[in-house]
Amino acid sequence: MRVCVVGTGYVGLTTGVSLAFLGHDVICVDLDQAKVDLLSGGRSPIYEPHMEALLGDSAERMTFTTDYSTAVPGADVVFIAVQTPSLPDGNPDLKYLRSAAESVGRHIDGEFTVVINKSTVPIGSSNWVDSILRESFERTHERRSNGEFSVASNPEFLRQGAAIQDTLYPDRIVVGSDNPRSLDVLNRLYRTILNQTFTPPTYLPRPAGLGAVPMVSTDLASAELIKYAANAFLALKISFANEIGQLAGRVGADISQVTRGIGLDTRIGPRFLQPGIGWGGSCFGKDTAALIATSAEYHHDMPIVSAAREVNKLQRRLVVDRLLGELRILKGRRIGLLGLAFKPETDDMRDAPALDIARMLIERGARVRLHDPVAAERLRREQPDLVAYLADDVEEVFDDSDAVVLVTEWAQYLDLDWAKLAPLMRTPVILDGRHCLDPERLVKLGYRYLSVSGR
């Protein structure tokens, strides 16, 4: 099939390169010429495992352009995968979505095109996009549309750091449409994923035991709500683990053992019960805020989702409180932060806990040193006020430090030579923000071990 993808961020690029690998002809349109040039040369503008390898494998079936007039006409499917950042009131900013829909509407020229909302958008946005497409189409062609296109919702459920794996080997594919013809097109588009009949890339083999992937076909509003509800529920699980962690610290329980004990209950499951500093990234914060804002439009409160957001904010402040309780004075103290990205295997720092923690410490007069094996270059571009605090290597984070905080659980940090680093510190205090280090081992090496839960 001929596929157009509007936007080459995490979602758009992953969608495009995966579909090209599966044999579809894909053209990606992005208004950023520098990004288009980079991608045309086989280089990825984002850090994502296997992305450049898959770009190379799919090069013959992929093109990149800034021109809608070469990307949209004749497409069987057009994915709109533009950013929808949060506004101050929690609602998503839809200006990029509107602009993309207007541009797509001007250039639709084919027998039948399915226009898919791939961006995370508020409930009802598919109807809104449909009206924009029609107005733009009718202005350009000077006639009413006559079944040339249909709008569908196909939310993504990608984990950054595992986005290609989640695309090729998903738990499910959700499609929302009120048009049977659109559902048929999307069934054909995803057939090899649904049936798992494609030959997997050598560097990303098919998970053992994976069979047919279910497709959930719904109406438009249900598909849009599924995306928000899924992310809100995962955010709730993390915040619940952190709230229980605070109680565990007060009663002398081990929160890691507690979450393991409840996670073995098949009704609950172990995933997203990891206690620590809390969630960040581009999805959970934005999507929970949008869900609350949408609910308010219908005069409905969402106290559970609101509480999850408050607990998450608290976890970042607790890092500073734990350091203050241990060191008594933060002014003049040298404190290192290991990790800037909001999670491992990505360079994304949107709503990253490390940034908030660093700024809170700096405001209190601490001398902060920051390190990340991948995201440091992105910090130089996006967070100029923190560039002066970057450390060139891990040893510099530990050198003469009063405390070091593990913020992002990169494998490189878990495998550090902790015995070698302890003598470099002024006071060997380690605050394990992700509950992923071995407390007993660190204590034997001479460290004072702390966690966010207080145990």
N, C-alpha and C positions, 0 to 999 in steps of 0.2 A: 504494500500500500504506500501511497505518497503522504508523508507526514510533515507538517510544519509545527515547529515549537517556537513560541514567542517568549523570549527570556532565557538566559543561559546561566542562571544561578544554580544552586544545589539541585532544586527540583527539575528545572527545565533541562539542564545539561545532562543530568542522570537519566531522565526520561528519554531524551533524544539519542544519546549514545547507546543506551540499552536496546531501544527499538531498531536502531541501525544495525547493531550486532545481530539481532534476530532476523535481519534480512529486509527490513523496510527501507525505503528511500526517504531520508530525513534531511530537512533544511531548517536550520535554526536561525532565527532573526533576533538581533540585539542591536540597540542603538549606539552601544559603546564600540566605536571602531577599534580601539586598542584591544578590547577583549576578543572581537571577531578576528583580528589579525593573529592574536596569540593562539586561538583555537584552530584557525586555518593552518597554522604551523604545527599542529599536533600537541600543543602545550595547554594544560589546564590552568585556568585562573584561580581555581580553588584547590585546597589540599583534600583529597579524598582517595583512599586506597583503591588501586587498580584503575583509576580514571584514565590516566594517560595510556596505559596498556590497552584498554578497551577502545580509546580514541584511535589508536593505531590499527587495531583489528577492524574497525568500522570505517576507516578513512574513505574507502571507495564508495560508500553509501551515505556519506555525510558532507554537507556543505554549510558554510556560515556566511551570513550577510547582514547588512544593516537596512536592506531594502525590502519592504513588505511586498512590493510589486513583483518581485521574483520569488518570494517565499510562499505567498498565499494562493494565487490562482492555480486551480487544478488539484489542490490538496484534498485528499479524502478526509483527513482529520487535521484540525488545528488545535494544538494545546496552548492555552494561555497560562503561562507560569511566571507571572511577574510578581514583584514584591508587594506586600500589603502591610506596611509597618503600622504600628499602633499610633493613634492620635492621643492627646492628653486625656480624653474622656474614656479611653479604653477601646473605642471603636476602631476598626482598621481603616487606614487611609486608602481609598479606592481610586485615587487619581490615576495611578499607573494602569489599573485594570480598565478604567474608562477609556484611556488613551489607546490601549491595545485593542479593545473591542471596536472602537471607532475605525482604527486602521485596518483591522481585519475585515470589517463590514464594507469598507471602500473597495477592497481587492478580491472579495469572494467572486470566483468566476469558474463555475464547474457544475456538473450535474447535481451533485449532492455533497455537502461538506458538513461534518460534525464538528462543532466548535465546543471545546471542552474546557471548563473551568478546572484547572489543575492547582491554581493558587488556593490557599486557604481563605475562604470568603464567607461573609455572614450569610445566615439562612435567608433565602430569597434572592440572593445575588444572581443566580442563573436566570431568573425571570428578568432582572434588571439588565443583565448583559444581553439577553435576547432582544429587549426593546432598543438598546443602543445599536446592536447589529442591524436591526431592521431600519432604524432611522438613517444610519450611515449608508446602508445599501441602497435605500430608496433615493437619498439625495444624490448619490453617485450615478446610479443607473436610471434614475428618473422613471421608475416604475416600482410597483409593489413586488415584494419577493413572492415567489411561487414555489415554495418547497425546496429552494436551493440550499438551505442550511437548517440545522437544528442544534440547540444548545443542550449539552449534557454536563453532569458533574462527575468527576472521577478523582476523588481526594487521594492524596498520597499519604503513606504511612512509613516514611523513610527515617531511619536512624542515621544521623551524620556519623561518618566513620564506617558505616556498613550500608551505604545507600544503594550501591550497585547490587550487593547481595540481596537486599530487601526488594529490589525491582525484579530481579530474575527469579528469586525464590520466595515470593511473598506468602504471608499467612492467608491472605484473601485479596481479591480485587473488588472494590466497591464502585458500582456504576449507577448513577441516577439519571433517569430520562423519562419523559412522558411520550416519547416517540419510538415505536417498535423498530423502525428502520435504523435509528441511532444505535439501539442496543445490538442489532445485528452487525453493524459496522464494528463496534467495539469488541464484540465476541470474536470476529475475524482478526482484528488487530492483535488481540491478546491470546489467540488460540494456542500458540506454541508455549506460552507461559502457563496457561490453564492446564494444558495436557502434559507439560514438561517434556516436549518432544524435541527440543533444540539440543544441539551439542554444546555442552557448557565450556566456558573458557578454561584452559588448563590451569590458570592461576586462581580460579574461583570455582572449584568443583561443586556439583550438586550435592546438597546435604543428604546424608544417608537416610533412606526411608521416606524421602519426600515423594508423595504421589500427586494426584491431581489437585490443583489449586481451586478452591471454591470461588465462584463469582457471585457477589451479592448484588442483585438488581433491584433498585428501589425507585421511588419517585424522587424528584429533584430535592425537595426540602429534607427528606430523610437522609439522603446521601450527604448533604451539607452538614446536618446535625451529627451524623456518625463521626465525622472527622473531629468536631469540637468535643463531643462526648468522650471519644477515645483518649484524646490528649488530656482532658480534664481528669479522667479517671486515673491515668498514669501519674499525673501530678499529685492527685490525692494520695496515692499509695506512698509516694516518696515523702510527702509532708507528714503522713501518718507515722511512718517509720521514724522520722525525726522527732515528732512529738512524743512518741513512746520512748525514744532515746533520752529525752530530757528527764523523764520519770525514772528510767533505768539508772541514770547517773545518780539520782537522789536516793534511790533505795539500794544501791550497790549491786545492781544486776548488770550483766554483760549484754549490751544491745545487739551485738553480732549474733550471740547465741539465741537471743529472743527472736530476732527476725528469721533466723534459720528454722527455729522451732515452729513458728507460725507459717512460714513459707512452704513447709513440707505438707501442709494441709492443701489437698488438691483444689479445694474451693477457693483458696487464696493464691497460692503459687508464689514462687520465690522472686520473680522478676520485679524490679522497681521497688524493692523493699530495702535497698541499701541505705543505711543511715549515713549522714554526713553533712556537708555544707549546703546541700540542697540543689535544686535544678536551676539551669540557666538555658541559654540558647535562644533560637528564634521562634520556638513553637509554644512551649508550655506557658510562658508568661503572657505572650501575645494572645494565644487562643483562649486562655482562661479569662483574660480581661475582656475579650470580645464576647465570650459567652455571657458574662455578667452584664455587659452593656446591652446585648440583644435581649436578654431576659428583662432588663429594666424597661425596654420599649413596650413590653407586654405587661408591665406592672407586676412583675414577678421577681422575687428575691432568690438568690442562690447562696445561702449562708455557708454551706459546706465548701463550695468552690472558693468563696471569699476567704474562709478560714485557712484553706490550703495555701493561698497566696500570702497571708499574714505569717503563717508558720515559716514559709520559705524565706521571707525577708528577715525574720528573726535569726535564722541559722547563720546569716552573714555577720550580723552584729555579735552573735555569740562567739565567733572566732576572736574578735577584738576583746570581748569581755573575758574570755578564758586567758588570753595573753596578759591582760591587765591584772587579773587575779593572780597569775603566776609571777609576773615580773614587778608588780606593784606600780611601777612607773614606766610609761611608754616613751616619754620625751627623751630623745637622744639614744634610745635603744635601737640596735641594728636587727632588723627582722627580715628574713628571706621568705619569699613565696615561690614554691615549686609548682609551676603550671599557670598558664594564662587562659588557654582555650577552655570553653565551658565543659568539655569532656575530651577524653583521649581520641586520637585518630582524626582530628579535625583542627583547622586553624581558626575556626569561627569563635569570635569573642563577643557576640551579641548577648547582652545580659549575663556576661560571665561573672561568677561570684568573685573571682580574683580581682577584677577591676574595682568593685565596690570595697572589698577588703583593703586593697592597697590604698585607696583614697581615704578611707576612714583612719588608717594607721598614719598616713602622711598628715592628715588634719590634726592628729594628736601628737605630732612632733617626732614620730619614729623615722629612722633612717632605713628606708625600704630597698631591698634588692629583689628584682624579678627575673624569672627564667622560664623559658618554654622551649622545647626542642623543635617546634614547628611554627608556633604562632608569633614568635618574636618579630619577624619581618612585617607581619600584618599589623602588629601593635605600632610599629614605627609609622605606618601609613595612617592608621585610624585613631590612635590615642596619643597625639604628640605631647600632651602634658605628662605622660608617664615614661617617655623615651629615656630621659636622664637616669631612670632607676633600673634600666635593663642591665643584667649581668651577662657577660660573654660566655661564661661556663658555670657549671654547677658548683665547682669549688669556691667560686666567688660569692655564691649565695651563702655558703656555710662559713666563710672566712670571717672570724671575729664577730660572728652573729650571737645575739642573745637568745634567739629562737628562730626556728625554721618551720613553716607551715606547708604541709603537703596539700595543695589545692586541687590539682588535676592528677588523676592516677595513671599517668603515662607509665608504660612498662619500663622505660629507661630509669624512672625514679624508683620503682620497686626493686630494681636490680642494682642499685647503687652500692658501692663499697662503704657501707655505713661505719665500719670500724675505722677506716681511713679518715672519714670526714669528721668524726667526733672531736678529735684533738684540735681541729681547726676553729671550733666554736669557742666563744668566750664563756657561755653557759650552754651546755648541750641539751637544749629543750626542743623537743619535736612535738608539734601539734598535728596529729593525723586527721586531716579534714575529711577523709573518705573511709576510715576504718578498714584500711587494706594493708597496713603494716603489721608486723609481728611484735606486739608489745614486749613480750618476755625477752625476745632476742635483743631488742633495742635497749632494754633496761640492763641486760648483762653487758652490753657494750658501753655502758656509762651514761646513757641518755636518760633524761627525765621525760617520760612519755605522757602526752595529754591527748584527749579526743574532744570533739565538740560536745559529746553527750556528758562529759564531766567525769568519766571513769578512767 
